[in-house]
Amino acid sequence: MVKVALTSGTASQFTDGKTEVNVTAQNVRQMVAALEGKFPGLGTEIQQSMSVAIDGVILPDPFLETVNEDSEIFILPKIGGG
Amino acid sequence: MNEQAKQFKFVGTRPIRPDGVDKVTGRAMYGADLTLPGMLEGKVVRSPHAHARIKSIDTSKAEALNGVKSVVTAADMPEAESKPVAAGEAMINFRDLAENVIARHKVFYEGQTVAAVAATSNEIAERAAALIEVEYEVLPHVIDVLDAMKDDAPVLHDHIFTGGVTPKPEKPSNVANRVEFALGDIDAGFAAADIVIERKFTTEPVHQAYIEPHAVVADMGPDGKADVWCSSQGHFMVRSFCAGLLKIEMSKIKVSAAEIGGGFGGKTTVYLEPLAIMLSRKAGRPVRMVMSREEIFRASGPTSGAAMTIKIGATKDGRITAGDATLCLQAGAFPGSPVGPAAMTAFAPYDLENVRVVGFDVVSNRPKVVAYRAPGAPISEYAVESVVDELASELGLDPIEFRAKNGAKEGTQAAYGVKFGTIGMQETLEAAKATEHYKIPLGPNQGRGVATGFWFNIGGESCAGIRINEDGSVSLTEGSPDIGGSRASMAIMAAEVLGIDVAKIKPSVVDTDATGYHFVTGGSRVTFATGMAVVDASKAAIDELRARAAKIWDVDVDGVVWEDGHAKPASTNVGDFEPMSLAEIAAIANKTGGPISGHADINAKGAGPGFGTHICDVEVDPDTGFVTVLRYTAVQDVGRAIHPSYVEGQLQGGAAQGIGWALNEAYMYDEDGKLENAGFLDYRVPVASDLPMIDTILVEIPNPTHPFGVRGVGEVPIIPPLAAVNNAVAAATGVRFTALPLSPPAILAGTGAGD
């Protein structure tokens, strides 16, 4: 199981306010699919407009990165810049 | 061996920039400089209304004018589907992007494009534009962000129902989205505080104010293939957006990046480019379009204005116990303000247990905002840094020590969730405190302000090619438009890896047919991400150079190492061979397998966050309210300065723009929602005579994920100036101002001297 942290705003939309949720996954692709299965709409939201941070590194296009039970995972809005 | 552990030969030096001579002699080609045989000039017809329904458009008189070759309206562009796309600062909707390029059913701001015309001269094109008859039904409009949030405000878009809230609202509104970030227990945090300060702030939208206007030349042939030259922060973005908007295969659009006279985020989207392609397609001739300065102000994106409430509590001994912020940011006519990054960065410089930030993305009848250096962060951090400064003052603490006591360190969990790795926040504070500037005594009506700033920085997709020429010189190709001297940095990094003189390397920004996809030049990413690609491509070239030397020596490639620009035997066991230079290997490349090159196509990860601390001294004239900036020092953790002169230039430019934001710049609308100051005479950006020398201090805490330790540097320096100036003015006047800009009338109103 991996522990996924969400912003309070995202949590209020998709997970009934839970800012930490657990899913079974070995990489980000599986994690997003599992989140979509457990919380409909969340996976789509992540794919369209969110980044994933793993162990402090923000990944704008996460897909195949490995995750495990020790990973610190945060779902964040996408970040661009000027 | 980790590159960071080496002593550098070229990294950290200051060679003359490769584009320097072209730029100072006028040889450099900017967007408007290209002329093609048979080229037409294009002009845009813009809405005179802030909000109106388009009832009809009659182009017949314009089309009948001698010299007019094509006229386009939204009817010439396919209807866009509602689809999110990345656009510099945020995801935007493709349907909104299309509407912003050319209005279809409604106009949402004064200056929005409704039609375009191409003719054999500018004069004829202007006359033709005036002959296009548009019938409007004028609708009620709203300009101010808080007015736009009211229940009885005119609603711009019937399809916008506030996102980020549950349950979904039953009726549409101008509040496009709500975001929230929270850590800990905000109520408990404030209960533990000895002092709590709450203030409401406003900032005005400000324009990126690049000197070079938006400009494009497009040439579409009868085979449906288009060549486009334009001033842009991302020619791959231009290709992608034009292809999507016009339903053309990407391979049929070739975009070349002209030299660029500033962008600062404002050139991370398209305005003229799709219009020029449509006009060229219809006319069968190339079309050039150039915005006037007035058009730039009326129709291209500024960054958001905002209304904010900030509340921070602290203990008597100077520990912040809680921070709470509500941020309402103007998005302009379509959703997509930088409220997300504004919310994420607001308290990011601090190590706080209890934080809450709520943000709202609000549309109103203004031009759609677009990225401006560190989108959103200068706005929210201005407000937070102003309250932080007031808290330090109320507690009788040195403002730098107060920040250091609460400042983020390695391992700090930012309010947006992520734990920081190696960062230099504390080091910038220490360096600022150690400056002579911080110790200079101040005179009457003078004040000193300090502020910090944080920006994420990003990585993203970049490519690079290294071609070893027959004479040992090197052609370096990449596709990141060079705004701040990045070609020089690319050449330096390649020289460092290859071990040859930087003067032997010619870097070029090539077109979309000549290299792979690059994300825009934005997010302070190019020296980091494209630099990583250059390092990887250089290493790939070295691998090939070693392989060629191995063939020449008839040894295994593992027996060849690359040191100081030469192939050498790895040990005496390999054999007794004289080292071969890069030039010597290149000279006989035809005999060892053909041309030698190295390539890299990457999606760079691990951009190091950036922090800066600025000190500003001002003098306020008590009679006129005029603020003079006396001294200014910008300190920043830059990771590693590849070319220190350009890094210093980024800090100075960011500080200058931030000072303008703080003191001068604002959009002024009349009661009909029309912009009244669309030009540099009435929209006042700082000029050289307005500013002192901006002193810079480069702190180097290397980013562990970059081969040379690079962090992005272009965005952090625009963040602290707003609060640094505000805090300095507070110290000079004894009045805490909460609205920007700090114009003389605003100062006099605040001090009471204007009564």
Contacts between the chains, C-beta under 8 A, distances in Angstrom:
chain1	res1	chain2	res2	distance
A	5	B	417	5.6
A	7	B	179	7.3
A	7	B	180	6.5
A	7	B	181	5.1
A	7	B	182	7.7
A	7	B	416	7.1
A	7	B	417	6.7
A	8	B	180	4.8
A	8	B	181	6.4
A	8	B	182	4.0
A	8	B	356	7.7
A	9	B	164	5.5
A	9	B	178	6.7
A	9	B	179	4.9
A	9	B	180	3.4
A	9	B	181	6.9
A	9	B	358	7.9
A	12	B	164	8.0
A	12	B	165	7.8
A	12	B	166	6.3
A	12	B	180	7.0
A	13	B	164	6.1
A	13	B	165	7.6
A	13	B	166	5.7
A	19	B	182	7.9
A	48	B	84	5.2
A	48	B	91	6.8
A	49	B	84	6.2
A	49	B	91	4.8
A	53	B	417	6.9
A	53	B	418	4.6
A	56	B	418	5.6
A	56	B	419	5.1
A	56	B	420	6.7
A	56	B	421	4.9
A	57	B	421	7.9
A	57	B	605	5.9
A	57	B	606	5.2
A	57	B	705	7.5
A	58	B	418	6.6
A	58	B	456	6.6
A	58	B	458	7.7
A	58	B	607	7.6
A	59	B	605	6.0
A	60	B	458	6.7
A	60	B	459	7.5
A	60	B	460	6.4
A	61	B	603	6.1
A	72	B	419	6.5
A	74	B	416	7.7
A	74	B	417	3.9
A	74	B	418	5.5
A	76	B	344	7.2
A	76	B	416	6.1
A	76	B	417	6.5
A	76	B	418	7.2
A	77	B	90	7.9
A	77	B	179	6.8
A	77	B	340	3.9
A	77	B	341	7.4
A	77	B	344	7.1
A	78	B	86	7.0
A	78	B	90	7.0
A	78	B	91	6.1
A	78	B	340	7.8
A	79	B	340	7.7
A	79	B	341	5.9
A	79	B	344	7.6
A	79	B	456	5.1
A	79	B	458	5.9
A	79	B	523	7.2
A	80	B	86	6.7
A	80	B	87	7.6
A	80	B	88	5.0
A	80	B	89	4.4
A	80	B	90	6.2
A	80	B	268	7.7
A	80	B	341	7.9
A	80	B	371	6.3
A	80	B	375	6.9
A	80	B	458	6.8
A	80	B	522	6.3
A	80	B	523	5.5
A	81	B	88	7.1
A	81	B	89	6.6
A	81	B	265	7.1
A	81	B	371	6.5
A	81	B	373	7.8
A	81	B	374	6.7
A	81	B	375	6.5
A	81	B	455	7.4
A	81	B	456	7.6
A	81	B	457	7.4
A	81	B	458	5.7
A	81	B	522	4.8
A	81	B	523	2.7
A	81	B	524	6.0
A	81	B	525	7.0
A	81	B	712	7.8
A	81	B	715	5.8
A	82	B	88	6.6
A	82	B	89	6.6
A	82	B	208	7.5
A	82	B	263	7.9
A	82	B	264	5.7
A	82	B	265	2.3
A	82	B	266	7.6
A	82	B	268	7.0
A	82	B	371	3.8
A	82	B	372	5.0
A	82	B	373	4.4
A	82	B	374	6.5
A	82	B	375	5.5
A	82	B	522	5.4
A	82	B	523	7.4
A	82	B	714	8.0
A	82	B	715	6.3
